[in-house]
Amino acid sequence: MNIKEKKYYPIREVAKITELKESVLRFWEQQFDELNPIKNRVGQRKYTKKDIEIIFLIKKLLYEEKFKINGARKKIKELLSSKEGKQMKLFSISEKEKI
């Protein structure tokens, strides 16, 4: 999917992009440490493009590959521990620190 280039995306827009309910996104935040959007002063979630990529990965593992939550959690940690994954995770963290 082609995601419009923005620095941050509100949860409503992320729900549309990923075709998931907002409640599912909030639940996944609790289950997956890698999914941790920043929150502004009033508590609104702001997702980066990297957060959205992680959501698509979680969605694929759970819905297409039929992983359970624990299995998907382990698989994501495994994928992010690769060299490319570490760069992706560091990029997300550095982006969040700019706010």
Helices and strands as residue ranges (DSSP letters): E 9-10, H 11-18, H 22-31, E 38-39, E 45-47, H 49-59, I 60-64, H 69-80, H 83-97
